[in-house]
Amino acid sequence: MFENVEFANPEFFWLLLLLPLAILWYVLTRREQMASLKLSSSRAFISSGWLVKLKPFLMGLRLLALSAVITALARPQTEDISTRTKTTKGIDIVMAIDVSSSMLARDLKPNRLAALKEVAAEFVKKRPNDRIGLVAYAGESYTKTPITSDKTIVLRALKDIIYGQLEDGTAIGMGLATSVNRLKESKAISKVIILLTDGVNNSGFIEPQTAADLAVEYDIKTYTIGLGTNGNALTPVRYKPDGSFQYGMRQVEIDEKLLQDIADVTGGKYFRATDNEKLEEIYNEINKLEKTEIEEFKYYRYEEKFRPLVFLAGIFLLLEWVLRSTLFKSFI
């Protein structure tokens, strides 16, 4: 009953100092009360001896009643807090992911695409109040999932992204344009594209600059990420007869100027991820830069617990009165 109880008026506990004073008063006056006791015969003395010994029990009942009343005055209560959050500034985000063959390069562990999927999944989990969509692109592009608040769908779609679903190549303009198309009808206050690539634009029929202008027209901010180590990386170079890739060292070529221009013109920022740790840091930074404003309301409900104590004090006093009026009547 009194688990997790707090007291609204704890200053009343100072009244407990009255208890030792009451006990002291009782001890000092008890002898005088006992000396005034008169009995008509020794038989009565013998039969009432045990009642005399129990007479302090009446004082104990009064002290218990007083303790209960003082505790009740301190107002014991439990607090129940309920919280309601209201999103005041929602963000719609599209992650445009390069799935060309070079994303299988092993300069990130186990490869670029797998490392990206792991980091991107953590990013999605940290955005519970935003809508997120996925666009995959290589030589062409498509919407893997439209913007949605259902993170289970987004995470499942992200997990299903693999190489080989699209014609090989790197159509940066197509990936960006498809992402813009996903966001252009959005009513969100903030619209963001996170575009990642590990190469140069060499495919597609939409120029990256044109797609960037479209993003500006629809007020869509674009963060760009160049993925790949500095120098050479173990990269797929050709197919083997069994259909698997043969790997070889190849120079990492990323059009950083293009990615920087896209970020600048749309009001975003360009990042370079050379390893797994740097990639994770980049997504964490973007997560901090694009914050959703959340208004939190807390409701407090207090449940008073003093009533049982008042009831208990009443029982003690009633019991003391009954005993005083019956068994101990001859000794009062």
C-alpha positions as CSV (number, residue, x, y, z in Angstrom):
1,M,0.0,0.0,0.0
2,F,2.9,2.4,0.8
3,E,5.3,1.4,-1.9
4,N,6.9,4.4,-3.6
5,V,5.2,6.8,-1.2
6,E,6.2,10.4,-0.9
7,F,4.9,12.9,1.7
8,A,3.4,16.2,0.7
9,N,3.8,17.8,4.2
10,P,6.8,16.1,5.8
11,E,7.2,18.9,8.3
12,F,4.4,17.3,10.4
13,F,6.8,14.6,11.3
14,W,8.3,17.0,13.8
15,L,5.2,16.3,15.9
16,L,6.6,12.8,16.5
17,L,8.9,14.4,19.1
18,L,5.8,14.5,21.3
19,L,5.8,10.8,21.6
20,P,8.9,10.4,23.8
21,L,7.6,13.3,25.9
22,A,4.3,11.5,26.3
23,I,6.1,8.3,27.3
24,L,8.2,10.2,29.9
25,W,5.1,11.8,31.3
26,Y,3.4,8.4,31.6
27,V,6.4,6.9,33.4
28,L,6.7,9.7,35.9
29,T,2.9,9.7,36.8
30,R,2.4,6.0,36.8
31,R,3.6,5.4,40.3
32,E,1.3,8.0,41.7
33,Q,-1.6,6.3,39.8
34,M,-0.6,2.9,41.2
35,A,-0.3,4.2,44.8
36,S,-3.9,5.4,44.7
37,L,-5.2,1.9,43.9
38,K,-7.4,0.4,46.6
39,L,-8.8,-3.1,46.6
40,S,-11.3,-4.6,49.1
41,S,-9.6,-8.0,49.4
42,S,-6.4,-9.9,48.4
43,R,-8.5,-12.1,46.2
44,A,-9.3,-9.1,44.0
45,F,-5.6,-8.2,44.0
46,I,-4.6,-11.6,42.8
47,S,-7.3,-11.8,40.1
48,S,-6.5,-8.4,38.8
49,G,-2.7,-8.5,38.9
50,W,-2.3,-9.4,35.2
51,L,-4.6,-6.4,34.3
52,V,-2.4,-4.1,36.2
53,K,0.6,-5.3,34.3
54,L,-1.3,-4.8,31.0
55,K,-2.5,-1.3,31.8
56,P,0.5,0.4,29.8
57,F,-1.1,-1.3,26.8
58,L,-3.7,1.5,26.9
59,M,-1.0,4.1,26.6
60,G,0.5,2.2,23.8
61,L,-2.7,2.3,21.9
62,R,-2.9,6.1,22.3
63,L,0.6,6.5,21.1
64,L,0.0,4.3,18.1
65,A,-3.1,6.4,17.3
66,L,-1.2,9.6,17.6
67,S,1.6,8.3,15.4
68,A,-1.0,7.3,12.7
69,V,-2.6,10.8,12.9
70,I,0.7,12.5,12.5
71,T,1.7,10.4,9.6
72,A,-1.7,11.1,8.0
73,L,-1.1,14.8,8.5
74,A,2.1,14.4,6.5
75,R,-0.1,13.4,3.6
76,P,1.5,10.2,2.2
77,Q,0.7,9.9,-1.5
78,T,1.9,8.1,-4.6
79,E,2.7,9.9,-7.9
80,D,1.7,8.6,-11.3
81,I,3.3,10.4,-14.2
82,S,2.0,9.9,-17.8
83,T,3.8,11.5,-20.7
84,R,2.5,12.5,-24.1
85,T,4.7,13.8,-26.9
86,K,3.7,16.0,-29.8
87,T,6.0,16.3,-32.8
88,T,6.0,19.9,-33.8
89,K,8.4,19.7,-36.7
90,G,8.5,16.5,-38.8
91,I,11.2,15.7,-41.3
92,D,10.8,13.6,-44.4
93,I,14.0,11.8,-45.4
94,V,15.0,9.8,-48.5
95,M,18.2,7.8,-48.6
96,A,19.5,7.4,-52.1
97,I,21.9,4.4,-52.1
98,D,24.4,3.5,-54.9
99,V,24.1,-0.2,-55.6
100,S,26.6,-0.4,-58.4
101,S,29.2,-3.2,-58.6
102,S,31.9,-1.0,-57.1
103,M,29.8,-0.9,-53.9
104,L,31.1,-4.5,-53.3
105,A,34.7,-3.1,-52.9
106,R,36.3,-4.4,-49.7
107,D,38.0,-1.3,-48.4
108,L,35.1,-1.1,-45.9
109,K,34.3,-4.3,-44.0
110,P,32.9,-6.7,-45.2
111,N,32.2,-4.4,-48.2
112,R,30.9,-0.9,-48.9
113,L,27.3,-1.9,-49.4
114,A,27.1,-4.2,-46.3
115,A,28.8,-1.5,-44.2
116,L,26.4,1.1,-45.5
117,K,23.3,-1.0,-44.8
118,E,24.4,-1.6,-41.2
119,V,25.0,2.1,-40.5
120,A,21.9,3.2,-42.3
121,A,19.8,0.8,-40.3
122,E,21.0,2.4,-37.1
123,F,20.2,5.8,-38.5
124,V,16.6,4.8,-39.2
125,K,16.2,3.4,-35.7
126,K,17.2,6.8,-34.3
127,R,14.5,8.6,-36.2
128,P,11.3,7.3,-34.7
129,N,9.3,10.5,-35.4
130,D,10.2,11.0,-39.0
131,R,9.1,9.5,-42.3
132,I,11.9,7.8,-44.3
133,G,12.0,6.4,-47.8
134,L,14.6,4.5,-49.8
135,V,15.8,5.0,-53.4
136,A,18.3,2.5,-55.0
137,Y,20.3,3.5,-58.1
138,A,23.1,2.1,-60.3
139,G,22.8,2.5,-64.1
140,E,19.2,3.4,-63.4
141,S,17.1,4.1,-60.3
142,Y,13.9,3.1,-58.6
143,T,12.0,3.7,-55.4
144,K,12.7,0.8,-53.0
145,T,10.1,2.1,-50.5
146,P,8.2,5.5,-50.5
147,I,8.5,7.7,-47.4
148,T,6.7,6.0,-44.5
149,S,6.6,6.3,-40.7
150,D,6.7,2.5,-40.5
151,K,10.3,1.8,-39.6
152,T,9.8,-2.0,-39.9
153,I,9.1,-1.6,-43.6
154,V,12.1,0.7,-44.1
155,L,14.4,-1.7,-42.3
156,R,13.2,-4.7,-44.2
157,A,13.5,-2.9,-47.5
158,L,17.0,-1.8,-46.6
159,K,18.0,-5.3,-45.7
160,D,16.7,-6.5,-49.1
161,I,18.9,-4.1,-51.1
162,I,21.5,-6.1,-53.0
163,Y,23.7,-5.8,-56.0
164,G,22.3,-7.1,-59.3
165,Q,18.8,-5.7,-59.2
166,L,19.7,-2.9,-61.6
167,E,21.8,-2.4,-64.7
168,D,25.4,-1.6,-63.6
169,G,26.7,1.9,-63.7
170,T,26.5,5.1,-61.5
171,A,23.6,7.3,-62.4
172,I,23.9,10.0,-59.7
173,G,21.5,12.3,-61.5
174,M,18.8,9.6,-61.8
175,G,19.2,8.6,-58.1
176,L,18.8,12.3,-57.0
177,A,15.9,13.0,-59.4
178,T,14.0,9.9,-58.2
179,S,14.6,11.0,-54.6
180,V,13.3,14.5,-55.4
181,N,10.2,13.0,-57.0
182,R,9.5,11.1,-53.8
183,L,9.7,14.3,-51.7
184,K,8.2,17.0,-54.0
185,E,4.6,16.4,-52.7
186,S,5.7,16.2,-49.1
187,K,4.0,18.6,-46.6
188,A,6.8,18.2,-44.1
189,I,8.5,21.4,-42.8
190,S,11.9,19.9,-43.6
191,K,12.7,17.6,-46.6
192,V,16.1,15.9,-46.8
193,I,17.9,13.6,-49.2
194,I,21.0,11.7,-48.1
195,L,22.7,10.7,-51.4
196,L,25.6,8.2,-51.2
197,T,27.9,7.1,-54.0
198,D,31.4,5.6,-54.5
199,G,32.0,6.7,-58.0
200,V,31.4,9.2,-60.8
201,N,28.3,9.9,-62.8
202,N,28.5,7.7,-65.9
203,S,24.9,6.6,-66.6
204,G,21.4,7.9,-66.8
205,F,19.6,10.5,-68.9
206,I,19.3,13.2,-66.2
207,E,22.3,15.3,-65.3
208,P,23.1,15.6,-61.6
209,Q,23.1,19.4,-61.9
210,T,19.5,19.3,-63.3
211,A,18.4,17.0,-60.5
212,A,20.1,19.4,-58.0
213,D,18.1,22.3,-59.5
214,L,14.9,20.3,-59.0
215,A,15.8,19.8,-55.3
216,V,16.3,23.5,-54.9
217,E,12.9,24.2,-56.6
218,Y,11.1,22.0,-54.1
219,D,13.2,23.2,-51.1
220,I,14.9,19.9,-50.5
221,K,18.2,19.8,-48.7
222,T,20.7,17.2,-49.9
223,Y,23.5,15.7,-47.9
224,T,26.0,13.9,-50.1
225,I,28.5,11.2,-49.1
226,G,31.5,10.0,-51.0
227,L,32.2,6.4,-50.0
228,G,35.7,4.8,-50.4
229,T,39.2,4.8,-49.1
230,N,41.9,7.1,-50.4
231,G,44.1,5.4,-53.0
232,N,43.4,1.8,-54.2
233,A,40.7,-0.6,-53.1
234,L,40.0,-4.3,-53.7
235,T,37.2,-4.0,-56.2
236,P,35.3,-6.3,-58.6
237,V,37.0,-6.0,-62.0
238,R,35.4,-8.8,-64.0
239,Y,33.1,-11.8,-63.9
240,K,34.5,-15.3,-63.5
241,P,33.1,-18.2,-65.6
242,D,30.9,-19.3,-62.7
243,G,29.3,-15.8,-62.5
244,S,31.1,-14.6,-59.4
245,F,33.4,-11.6,-59.3
246,Q,37.1,-11.5,-59.7
247,Y,38.6,-8.9,-57.5
248,G,41.6,-6.6,-58.2
249,M,43.1,-3.4,-56.9
250,R,41.6,-0.4,-58.5
251,Q,42.0,3.4,-58.0
252,V,39.1,4.9,-56.0
253,E,37.5,7.6,-58.1
254,I,34.8,9.8,-56.6
255,D,33.6,13.0,-58.1
256,E,33.9,15.0,-55.0
257,K,33.5,18.3,-56.7
258,L,30.1,17.2,-58.1
259,L,29.0,16.0,-54.7
260,Q,30.2,19.2,-53.0
261,D,28.3,21.3,-55.6
262,I,25.1,19.4,-55.1
263,A,25.3,19.8,-51.3
264,D,26.2,23.5,-51.6
265,V,23.4,24.5,-54.0
266,T,20.7,22.6,-52.0
267,G,21.9,23.9,-48.6
268,G,23.3,20.6,-47.5
269,K,26.7,19.3,-46.7
270,Y,29.3,17.0,-48.3
271,F,31.0,14.2,-46.4
272,R,33.8,11.7,-47.2
273,A,33.7,8.3,-45.6
274,T,37.0,6.4,-46.0
275,D,36.2,3.6,-43.5
276,N,33.4,2.0,-41.4
277,E,34.0,4.3,-38.4
278,K,34.0,7.5,-40.5
279,L,30.8,6.4,-42.2
280,E,29.1,5.8,-38.8
281,E,30.3,9.3,-37.7
282,I,28.8,10.9,-40.8
283,Y,25.4,9.4,-40.2
284,N,25.5,10.4,-36.5
285,E,26.4,14.0,-37.5
286,I,23.5,14.1,-40.0
287,N,21.3,12.8,-37.3
288,K,22.3,15.7,-35.1
289,L,22.0,18.3,-37.8
290,E,18.5,17.3,-38.7
291,K,16.6,17.3,-35.4
292,T,12.9,16.8,-35.1
293,E,11.4,19.2,-32.6
294,I,9.3,17.3,-30.0
295,E,7.0,18.9,-27.4
296,E,6.5,16.7,-24.3
297,F,3.6,17.0,-21.9
298,K,3.7,15.4,-18.5
299,Y,0.6,14.7,-16.5
300,Y,0.8,14.1,-12.7
301,R,-1.8,12.2,-10.8
302,Y,-1.5,11.9,-7.0
303,E,-3.3,9.3,-5.0
304,E,-3.7,10.2,-1.3
305,K,-2.8,7.4,1.2
306,F,-3.7,9.1,4.5
307,R,-7.2,7.7,4.8
308,P,-6.2,4.2,5.9
309,L,-4.0,5.8,8.6
310,V,-6.9,7.9,9.9
311,F,-9.0,4.7,10.0
312,L,-6.3,2.9,11.8
313,A,-5.9,5.7,14.4
314,G,-9.7,5.5,14.9
315,I,-9.4,1.7,15.6
316,F,-6.7,2.2,18.1
317,L,-8.7,4.9,20.0
318,L,-11.9,2.8,19.9
319,L,-10.0,-0.2,21.2
320,E,-8.4,1.9,23.9
321,W,-11.8,3.3,24.9
322,V,-13.5,-0.1,25.0
323,L,-10.7,-1.6,27.2
324,R,-10.7,1.4,29.5
325,S,-14.5,1.2,29.9
326,T,-14.6,-2.6,30.5
327,L,-11.5,-4.6,31.7
328,F,-9.6,-1.6,33.0
329,K,-12.5,0.3,34.4
330,S,-11.5,-0.5,38.0
331,F,-8.0,0.9,37.6
332,I,-8.8,4.3,36.1
